[in-house]
Amino acid sequence: MIGRTQDVLRGFAIGLTHVGMTRDENQDAYYVDETKGVFAVMDGAGGMKFGAIASNLVREALTTISVPRSAEDLLEQFESRLIVAKDRIEQVAKEADNAPMGTTIAALLTFGTNFACVWAGDSRVYRFRNGRLEQLTTDHTEAQELIDQNVLTEEEAKTFARRHVITNAIGSGLELELELVSGNLWPGDRFLLCSDGLTGHLEDAVIGTFLMNGAAHSAAHSLLKGALDGGGSDNVTVVIVDIDRAASGEGEIR
Protein backbone atom coordinates (compact mmCIF):
# COMPACT_ATOMS: atom_id res chain seq x y z
CA MET A 1 0.00 0.00 0.00
CA ILE A 2 1.27 3.48 -0.83
CA GLY A 3 0.72 6.14 1.80
CA ARG A 4 -0.48 9.56 0.70
CA THR A 5 2.55 11.79 0.32
CA GLN A 6 0.67 14.80 1.69
CA ASP A 7 0.27 12.91 4.98
CA VAL A 8 4.01 12.33 5.40
CA LEU A 9 5.79 14.65 7.81
CA ARG A 10 9.50 14.76 8.51
CA GLY A 11 11.75 16.11 11.23
CA PHE A 12 14.60 18.44 10.33
CA ALA A 13 17.09 18.77 13.17
CA ILE A 14 20.14 20.47 14.61
CA GLY A 15 22.13 19.22 17.59
CA LEU A 16 24.69 21.01 19.77
CA THR A 17 26.67 19.89 22.81
CA HIS A 18 29.13 21.68 25.09
CA VAL A 19 31.26 20.55 28.02
CA GLY A 20 30.07 23.51 30.09
CA MET A 21 32.05 25.91 32.24
CA THR A 22 33.06 23.68 35.15
CA ARG A 23 33.47 20.12 33.86
CA ASP A 24 36.62 18.57 32.38
CA GLU A 25 34.81 16.05 30.17
CA ASN A 26 31.60 16.03 28.16
CA GLN A 27 29.62 12.94 29.14
CA ASP A 28 26.62 13.98 27.05
CA ALA A 29 25.99 12.61 23.57
CA TYR A 30 23.29 13.05 20.96
CA TYR A 31 22.10 11.29 17.83
CA VAL A 32 20.20 12.69 14.85
CA ASP A 33 18.99 10.78 11.80
CA GLU A 34 16.35 12.69 9.84
CA THR A 35 15.86 9.92 7.28
CA LYS A 36 15.03 7.29 9.91
CA GLY A 37 13.19 9.69 12.21
CA VAL A 38 15.43 9.06 15.23
CA PHE A 39 16.55 11.87 17.55
CA ALA A 40 18.06 11.34 21.01
CA VAL A 41 20.00 12.97 23.83
CA MET A 42 21.99 10.98 26.38
CA ASP A 43 23.56 12.22 29.63
CA GLY A 44 26.13 9.84 31.05
CA ALA A 45 26.55 9.06 34.75
CA GLY A 46 29.11 7.12 36.69
CA GLY A 47 32.05 9.39 37.28
CA MET A 48 34.93 10.47 35.10
CA LYS A 49 35.04 8.67 31.73
CA PHE A 50 32.47 5.99 32.55
CA GLY A 51 29.48 8.24 31.93
CA ALA A 52 30.88 9.22 28.54
CA ILE A 53 31.38 5.56 27.65
CA ALA A 54 27.77 4.73 28.54
CA SER A 55 26.20 7.60 26.60
CA ASN A 56 28.30 6.85 23.53
CA LEU A 57 27.52 3.14 23.65
CA VAL A 58 23.84 4.06 23.37
CA ARG A 59 24.57 6.45 20.51
CA GLU A 60 26.53 3.76 18.67
CA ALA A 61 23.70 1.28 19.10
CA LEU A 62 21.19 3.75 17.61
CA THR A 63 23.31 4.08 14.46
CA THR A 64 22.42 0.48 13.54
CA ILE A 65 18.69 1.21 13.21
CA SER A 66 17.59 0.59 9.62
CA VAL A 67 15.03 2.61 7.65
CA PRO A 68 11.73 1.67 9.34
CA ARG A 69 8.71 0.24 7.53
CA SER A 70 6.20 1.50 10.09
CA ALA A 71 5.96 3.38 13.37
CA GLU A 72 5.76 0.05 15.18
CA ASP A 73 8.86 -1.22 13.41
CA LEU A 74 10.77 1.92 14.39
CA LEU A 75 9.82 1.58 18.05
CA GLU A 76 10.74 -2.11 18.09
CA GLN A 77 14.11 -1.41 16.51
CA PHE A 78 14.77 1.43 18.95
CA GLU A 79 13.96 -0.66 22.01
CA SER A 80 16.05 -3.58 20.76
CA ARG A 81 19.06 -1.30 20.29
CA LEU A 82 18.74 -0.06 23.85
CA ILE A 83 18.78 -3.65 25.08
CA VAL A 84 21.99 -4.20 23.11
CA ALA A 85 23.47 -0.99 24.54
CA LYS A 86 22.55 -1.97 28.10
CA ASP A 87 24.23 -5.36 27.67
CA ARG A 88 27.35 -3.66 26.36
CA ILE A 89 27.37 -1.16 29.26
CA GLU A 90 27.13 -4.05 31.73
CA GLN A 91 30.00 -5.84 30.01
CA VAL A 92 32.25 -2.76 30.11
CA ALA A 93 31.32 -2.09 33.74
CA LYS A 94 32.23 -5.65 34.68
CA GLU A 95 35.59 -5.33 32.93
CA ALA A 96 36.19 -2.14 34.96
CA ASP A 97 35.74 -3.90 38.32
CA ASN A 98 32.00 -3.26 38.37
CA ALA A 99 32.38 0.49 38.07
CA PRO A 100 29.05 2.37 38.20
CA MET A 101 28.10 3.21 34.66
CA GLY A 102 24.90 4.44 33.05
CA THR A 103 23.17 7.09 31.01
CA THR A 104 19.85 8.84 30.69
CA ILE A 105 18.07 8.97 27.35
CA ALA A 106 15.38 11.23 25.93
CA ALA A 107 14.36 10.26 22.42
CA LEU A 108 11.91 11.40 19.76
CA LEU A 109 10.85 8.88 17.10
CA THR A 110 8.88 10.07 14.07
CA PHE A 111 7.19 8.17 11.26
CA GLY A 112 4.56 9.54 8.90
CA THR A 113 2.29 11.65 11.10
CA ASN A 114 3.13 9.79 14.30
CA PHE A 115 5.64 10.42 17.05
CA ALA A 116 6.75 8.71 20.22
CA CYS A 117 8.86 10.07 23.07
CA VAL A 118 10.80 7.42 24.96
CA TRP A 119 12.93 8.20 27.98
CA ALA A 120 14.70 7.07 31.12
CA GLY A 121 16.19 9.60 33.53
CA ASP A 122 15.98 13.38 33.66
CA SER A 123 16.86 14.41 30.11
CA ARG A 124 13.74 15.96 28.62
CA VAL A 125 11.62 16.32 25.49
CA TYR A 126 9.55 19.49 25.01
CA ARG A 127 7.07 20.32 22.26
CA PHE A 128 6.43 23.87 21.12
CA ARG A 129 3.09 24.04 19.28
CA ASN A 130 0.96 27.08 18.46
CA GLY A 131 2.95 29.30 20.81
CA ARG A 132 2.70 26.92 23.77
CA LEU A 133 5.56 24.96 25.36
CA GLU A 134 4.75 21.54 26.81
CA GLN A 135 7.09 19.17 28.62
CA LEU A 136 6.27 15.72 27.23
CA THR A 137 8.57 13.76 29.54
CA THR A 138 8.52 13.49 33.32
CA ASP A 139 11.83 13.49 35.19
CA HIS A 140 12.84 10.21 36.77
CA THR A 141 14.37 11.80 39.88
CA GLU A 142 13.94 11.67 43.64
CA ALA A 143 12.82 15.29 43.53
CA GLN A 144 10.05 14.57 41.02
CA GLU A 145 8.83 11.63 43.09
CA LEU A 146 8.55 13.93 46.11
CA ILE A 147 6.68 16.49 44.02
CA ASP A 148 4.26 13.78 42.88
CA GLN A 149 3.73 12.80 46.53
CA ASN A 150 3.07 16.46 47.47
CA VAL A 151 6.08 16.42 49.79
CA LEU A 152 7.88 19.13 47.80
CA THR A 153 6.58 21.98 45.70
CA GLU A 154 8.08 22.73 42.29
CA GLU A 155 9.86 25.73 43.81
CA GLU A 156 11.25 23.76 46.76
CA ALA A 157 12.51 21.05 44.40
CA LYS A 158 14.83 23.56 42.73
CA THR A 159 16.97 23.75 45.86
CA PHE A 160 16.41 20.19 47.13
CA ALA A 161 19.79 18.70 48.11
CA ARG A 162 19.19 15.49 46.12
CA ARG A 163 17.48 17.10 43.13
CA HIS A 164 20.04 15.62 40.71
CA VAL A 165 19.64 12.01 41.91
CA ILE A 166 18.01 10.03 39.12
CA THR A 167 15.81 6.99 39.73
CA ASN A 168 15.99 5.46 36.26
CA ALA A 169 18.67 5.10 33.60
CA ILE A 170 20.21 2.69 31.10
CA GLY A 171 23.00 1.21 33.15
CA SER A 172 24.74 -1.60 34.92
CA GLY A 173 22.75 -3.21 37.68
CA LEU A 174 19.48 -1.56 36.61
CA GLU A 175 16.40 -2.98 34.96
CA LEU A 176 15.68 -1.39 31.59
CA GLU A 177 12.48 0.56 32.25
CA LEU A 178 11.46 3.00 29.54
CA GLU A 179 8.56 5.42 29.71
CA LEU A 180 6.69 6.35 26.53
CA VAL A 181 4.16 8.87 25.31
CA SER A 182 2.93 9.08 21.73
CA GLY A 183 0.75 11.24 19.54
CA ASN A 184 0.27 12.91 16.18
CA LEU A 185 2.64 15.33 14.50
CA TRP A 186 1.47 18.67 13.17
CA PRO A 187 3.28 20.70 10.53
CA GLY A 188 5.07 23.48 12.38
CA ASP A 189 5.69 21.48 15.55
CA ARG A 190 9.06 22.18 17.13
CA PHE A 191 10.56 19.67 19.56
CA LEU A 192 13.44 20.26 21.96
CA LEU A 193 15.47 17.40 23.41
CA CYS A 194 17.95 18.39 26.12
CA SER A 195 20.09 17.26 29.01
CA ASP A 196 19.61 18.72 32.48
CA GLY A 197 22.59 20.97 31.88
CA LEU A 198 20.12 23.18 30.02
CA THR A 199 17.08 22.95 32.28
CA GLY A 200 19.23 23.42 35.39
CA HIS A 201 19.88 27.00 34.27
CA LEU A 202 16.90 28.04 32.13
CA GLU A 203 13.27 28.21 33.23
CA ASP A 204 10.60 26.88 30.89
CA ALA A 205 9.38 30.41 30.12
CA VAL A 206 12.85 31.35 28.88
CA ILE A 207 13.16 28.14 26.88
CA GLY A 208 9.81 28.88 25.22
CA THR A 209 10.94 32.37 24.27
CA PHE A 210 14.08 31.04 22.60
CA LEU A 211 12.10 28.37 20.72
CA MET A 212 9.56 30.94 19.54
CA ASN A 213 12.05 33.14 17.77
CA GLY A 214 14.16 32.29 14.76
CA ALA A 215 15.30 29.26 12.86
CA ALA A 216 16.33 26.06 14.61
CA HIS A 217 20.03 26.88 14.23
CA SER A 218 19.79 30.26 15.97
CA ALA A 219 17.40 28.94 18.62
CA ALA A 220 19.76 26.08 19.48
CA HIS A 221 22.72 28.41 19.80
CA SER A 222 20.70 30.84 21.93
CA LEU A 223 19.64 28.05 24.30
CA LEU A 224 23.21 26.79 24.64
CA LYS A 225 24.53 30.30 25.26
CA GLY A 226 21.81 30.94 27.83
CA ALA A 227 22.84 27.86 29.84
CA LEU A 228 26.52 28.78 29.67
CA ASP A 229 25.82 32.39 30.64
CA GLY A 230 23.80 31.06 33.55
CA GLY A 231 26.84 29.27 34.93
CA GLY A 232 27.27 26.21 32.73
CA SER A 233 27.63 23.98 35.80
CA ASP A 234 27.09 20.80 33.75
CA ASN A 235 27.48 19.50 30.22
CA VAL A 236 24.80 21.03 27.98
CA THR A 237 23.18 19.32 24.99
CA VAL A 238 20.26 20.47 22.85
CA VAL A 239 18.59 18.96 19.79
CA ILE A 240 15.85 20.92 18.03
CA VAL A 241 13.57 19.08 15.60
CA ASP A 242 11.27 21.05 13.30
CA ILE A 243 8.38 19.15 11.73
CA ASP A 244 7.42 19.91 8.14
CA ARG A 245 5.91 18.13 5.16
CA ALA A 246 8.31 15.85 3.32
CA ALA A 247 9.30 16.78 -0.22
CA SER A 248 7.26 15.18 -2.98
CA GLY A 249 7.84 11.44 -3.08
CA GLU A 250 9.66 11.24 0.26
CA GLY A 251 8.50 8.89 2.96
CA GLU A 252 6.10 6.85 0.82
CA ILE A 253 5.14 3.57 2.47
CA ARG A 254 5.32 0.60 0.14
Disulfide bonds with the S-S distance in Angstrom:
none
